[in-house]
Amino acid sequence: MVSARPTEDREFSAERRLPFALDRVWAQCTSKRGLESWWAPEDLRVTVRRFDPRSGGEVEIALRYLPAMLAPDREGAFRAAGIPISLVLRGKIRELEPHRRLVLELTLTLDRAGAGIETITRLDLAPVPEGTQVKLTVSGKTNPHWATLGQANLEGQLDRLGRSLGRASEAPL
């Protein structure tokens, strides 16, 4: 069984230079539709329940593992193996500087159980001649299993952000 008990402070970071204008990247990072297109790993369905884009605004993002969602008869097998089939991120926007920085203070809860894992997610954006430099950083307590997934997920998230912007409009800078 995968333990959700956090054991040590960790920070993960990933960066990408995306060939899209800063305002487009910002919109994709601060809207319900935009976040749902890139926020989580590809095997999770993202539903933004609340996202109030202002300092102190509430955030609630639900994630559900797609195989469990698409084949509910397998849900018992996922649970027996200790694989969470749903996750919820709840918290608030700690800092918001339009077109520059978004800092989220979130608690990750697995399958509605336990106290959760508290994290700080920071998104930094900067215009560059060929588009936008994006840096995504997550810090908080974690265990070795989630630490491994954490870094891989950040890399994937930024790849998905780029793809989602390409799908939103075929007109890069």
Rosetta blueprint (number, residue, H / E / L):
1 M L
2 V L
3 S L
4 A L
5 R L
6 P L
7 T L
8 E E
9 D E
10 R E
11 E E
12 F E
13 S E
14 A E
15 E E
16 R E
17 R E
18 L E
19 P L
20 F L
21 A L
22 L H
23 D H
24 R H
25 V H
26 W H
27 A H
28 Q H
29 C H
30 T L
31 S L
32 K H
33 R H
34 G H
35 L H
36 E H
37 S H
38 W H
39 W L
40 A L
41 P L
42 E L
43 D L
44 L E
45 R E
46 V E
47 T E
48 V E
49 R E
50 R E
51 F E
52 D L
53 P L
54 R L
55 S L
56 G L
57 G L
58 E E
59 V E
60 E E
61 I E
62 A E
63 L E
64 R E
65 Y E
66 L H
67 P H
68 A H
69 M H
70 L H
71 A L
72 P H
73 D H
74 R H
75 E H
76 G H
77 A H
78 F H
79 R H
80 A H
81 A L
82 G L
83 I L
84 P L
85 I L
86 S E
87 L E
88 V E
89 L E
90 R E
91 G E
92 K E
93 I E
94 R E
95 E E
96 L E
97 E E
98 P L
99 H L
100 R L
101 R E
102 L E
103 V E
104 L E
105 E E
106 L E
107 T E
108 L E
109 T E
110 L E
111 D L
112 R L
113 A E
114 G E
115 A E
116 G E
117 I E
118 E E
119 T E
120 I E
121 T E
122 R E
123 L E
124 D E
125 L E
126 A E
127 P E
128 V E
129 P L
130 E L
131 G E
132 T E
133 Q E
134 V E
135 K E
136 L E
137 T E
138 V E
139 S E
140 G E
141 K E
142 T E
143 N L
144 P H
145 H H
146 W H
147 A H
148 T H
149 L H
150 G H
151 Q H
152 A H
153 N H
154 L H
155 E H
156 G H
157 Q H
158 L H
159 D H
160 R H
161 L H
162 G H
163 R H
164 S H
165 L H
166 G H
167 R H
168 A H
169 S L
170 E L
171 A L
172 P L
173 L L
